[in-house]
Amino acid sequence: MAEGGAVRADEVAGSATGFWAPGTQVLWRYRENAGERFHIVRPVTVVRDDAELLAVWLAPGTECVKPVLADGTPVHQEPLHSRYTKPRTVRRDRWFGTGVLKLARPGDPWSVWLFWEPGWKFKNWYVNLEAPLARWAGGVDSRDHFLDISVHPDRSWRLLDEDEFAQAQRDGLMDAPAAERVREAGRNAVEVIRAWGKPFDDGWQHWRPDPSWAVPSLPEDWDRTPAHVST
């Protein structure tokens, strides 16, 4: 049993249901777009996990892994024209600010994140276009697809990061057929937003984390290769 009463994913990996119990600590990881290395790793706590939805909580102060340029420069500070071509490495850092609730439906090529201002004032939903999550005993893996959608409490929305999406294609990180699949995923996500379908109509903005949950720790083998994955 993990510290604070939370359950590690490897303690329930053999469960009959195949789903993680609330309070289980797992890893939410992204592979780099030009290779197989994991360059974003975030320990999270399972809120809900069933055939319809995986919901996890990224707590403030969680130690994570994030990409940086080889000289230590934060990625977002590098000019766009060289952002994806300069050598990179990873480093450990903390998730500062308020926490994030992440929601993903099996097979969807996106996840939906909820952000709050301090004091639990709801800020917005954020649709992260990505490969459908691949599940393994210790968590879920994906690959980010650059484009995102910000959805506001008044149900208005706007597409984000089109410049990064275009640059990634110019730099060979995504070919034309793959880019069109991402565009199609974005159009499908917008249709869900316009219809105010799940998870937007489920009231998750009123959710709060269990105060007994400990902040998950980043394991030393955060980049381990899964023995088996499923979607």
C-alpha positions in Angstrom: 0.0 0.0 0.0 1.4 3.4 -1.0 1.9 6.2 1.5 -1.3 7.9 2.6 -3.5 4.9 1.9 -3.4 5.3 -1.9 -3.0 2.2 -4.0 -0.3 1.7 -6.6 -1.3 0.4 -10.0 1.0 -2.6 -9.7 -0.9 -3.7 -6.6 -4.1 -4.1 -8.6 -2.8 -5.0 -12.0 -4.2 -8.5 -11.7 -7.7 -7.4 -10.7 -10.6 -9.3 -12.3 -12.2 -6.2 -13.7 -9.2 -4.8 -15.5 -10.0 -1.4 -14.1 -8.3 0.6 -11.4 -10.0 1.5 -8.2 -10.5 5.1 -7.1 -7.3 6.2 -5.3 -5.0 4.1 -7.4 -1.8 5.9 -8.4 -0.9 5.5 -12.1 1.3 7.2 -14.7 0.0 9.3 -17.6 2.8 9.4 -20.2 3.4 10.8 -23.6 6.0 9.6 -26.1 8.0 12.1 -28.1 6.7 12.7 -31.6 10.0 11.8 -33.4 10.7 8.6 -31.5 9.7 6.1 -28.8 11.2 7.8 -25.7 8.8 9.0 -23.0 9.3 12.8 -22.6 6.2 13.7 -20.5 5.4 11.6 -17.5 2.8 12.6 -14.8 1.9 10.5 -11.8 -1.9 10.8 -11.2 -4.6 9.4 -8.9 -7.5 7.5 -10.4 -10.9 9.2 -9.8 -13.0 6.8 -11.9 -12.2 4.0 -14.3 -14.7 1.9 -16.1 -15.7 0.9 -19.7 -17.0 4.4 -20.4 -14.4 6.7 -18.8 -11.0 7.1 -17.2 -10.8 10.1 -14.9 -7.6 11.0 -13.1 -6.4 13.8 -10.8 -3.0 15.6 -11.3 -2.4 17.1 -7.9 -0.5 20.4 -7.3 3.1 19.7 -6.4 3.4 16.4 -8.2 6.9 15.6 -9.4 6.7 15.0 -13.2 9.1 14.6 -16.2 9.0 17.2 -18.9 11.0 17.9 -22.1 13.6 20.7 -22.3 16.2 21.5 -24.8 19.6 19.9 -24.4 21.0 23.1 -22.9 18.2 23.3 -20.4 16.1 25.9 -22.2 12.4 25.5 -21.6 10.8 24.3 -24.9 8.2 27.1 -25.0 11.0 29.7 -24.9 12.6 28.4 -28.1 11.6 30.2 -31.3 9.0 28.1 -33.2 11.2 27.6 -36.3 13.8 25.6 -34.3 11.6 24.3 -31.5 11.3 20.8 -32.9 14.7 20.4 -34.5 17.1 21.3 -31.6 18.3 18.4 -29.5 16.2 17.7 -26.4 16.5 15.9 -23.1 14.1 15.6 -20.1 14.2 16.8 -16.5 12.2 16.3 -13.3 10.0 19.2 -12.2 7.0 20.0 -10.1 3.4 20.6 -11.3 2.8 24.0 -9.8 -0.4 25.9 -9.5 -3.8 24.3 -9.3 -4.4 20.7 -10.1 -5.9 19.2 -13.3 -8.7 16.7 -13.8 -8.1 14.6 -16.9 -10.9 12.7 -18.6 -10.6 10.2 -21.4 -13.1 7.9 -23.1 -11.7 4.6 -24.5 -10.7 4.9 -28.1 -11.2 8.7 -28.4 -8.3 10.5 -30.1 -8.4 13.2 -27.4 -8.7 13.7 -23.7 -10.5 16.5 -21.9 -8.8 18.4 -19.0 -10.4 20.7 -16.5 -8.6 23.7 -15.0 -9.5 25.9 -12.0 -8.3 29.2 -10.7 -7.2 29.3 -7.0 -10.1 28.9 -4.7 -11.7 26.3 -7.1 -13.2 28.9 -9.5 -13.7 26.9 -12.7 -11.6 28.3 -15.5 -12.1 26.1 -18.6 -12.0 22.7 -20.3 -9.1 21.9 -22.6 -9.4 19.3 -25.3 -5.9 17.7 -25.9 -5.8 16.0 -29.3 -3.7 12.9 -29.0 -3.4 9.2 -29.8 -6.1 7.0 -28.0 -4.7 6.0 -24.7 -2.9 2.7 -24.5 -3.4 1.0 -21.1 -0.8 -1.1 -19.3 -0.4 -2.3 -15.7 1.2 1.0 -14.5 -0.9 3.6 -16.4 -1.7 4.9 -19.8 0.5 6.1 -22.8 -0.2 8.3 -25.7 1.4 10.7 -28.2 0.4 14.4 -28.3 -0.9 15.7 -31.7 -0.1 19.4 -31.1 -3.6 20.8 -31.8 -5.8 21.7 -28.8 -9.2 23.2 -28.2 -10.1 25.6 -25.3 -13.7 25.4 -24.2 -15.0 28.1 -21.9 -17.9 28.0 -19.3 -20.2 29.9 -21.7 -19.6 27.0 -24.1 -17.6 29.0 -26.6 -14.5 27.4 -27.9 -11.3 28.2 -29.9 -8.7 26.1 -31.6 -5.2 26.4 -30.2 -1.6 25.9 -31.3 -2.2 25.8 -35.1 1.2 27.3 -35.5 2.9 24.5 -33.7 0.8 22.0 -35.7 2.0 23.5 -38.9 5.6 23.7 -37.8 5.6 20.0 -36.7 4.5 19.1 -40.2 7.2 21.2 -41.8 9.8 19.5 -39.6 8.7 16.0 -40.5 7.1 15.1 -37.2 3.8 14.4 -38.9 3.0 13.5 -42.5 0.0 14.8 -44.5 -2.3 11.7 -43.9 -1.6 11.8 -40.1 -2.2 15.5 -40.0 -5.6 15.1 -41.8 -6.5 12.4 -39.2 -5.8 14.9 -36.4 -7.9 17.6 -38.2 -10.7 15.1 -38.5 -10.4 14.3 -34.8 -10.6 18.0 -34.0 -13.7 18.4 -36.1 -15.3 15.4 -34.3 -14.4 17.0 -30.9 -16.0 20.2 -32.0 -19.2 18.4 -32.8 -19.3 17.0 -29.3 -18.7 20.5 -27.9 -21.5 22.0 -30.0 -23.9 19.2 -28.9 -22.6 19.7 -25.3 -22.1 15.9 -25.0 -20.0 14.0 -22.6 -18.0 14.8 -20.6 -19.0 18.5 -20.8 -22.5 17.9 -19.6 -21.5 15.6 -16.7 -20.9 18.4 -14.1 -17.2 17.5 -13.6 -16.4 21.2 -12.9 -18.1 20.7 -9.5 -15.9 17.7 -8.6 -13.3 17.9 -5.8 -10.5 15.5 -4.9 -10.6 13.2 -1.8 -8.6 15.1 0.8 -7.2 11.8 2.1 -5.3 11.2 -1.2 -1.5 11.6 -1.0 0.4 13.3 -3.8 1.7 10.5 -6.0 5.5 10.1 -6.2 7.4 9.7 -9.5 8.9 6.2 -9.6 12.5 5.7 -10.6 11.4 3.4 -13.5 9.0 6.0 -14.9 10.2 5.2 -18.4 9.9 1.5 -18.2 8.5 -0.3 -21.3 5.1 -1.9 -20.8 5.0 -5.6 -21.0 1.5 -5.5 -22.4 -0.8 -2.7 -23.7 -4.4 -2.4 -24.6 -6.7 0.5 -25.7 
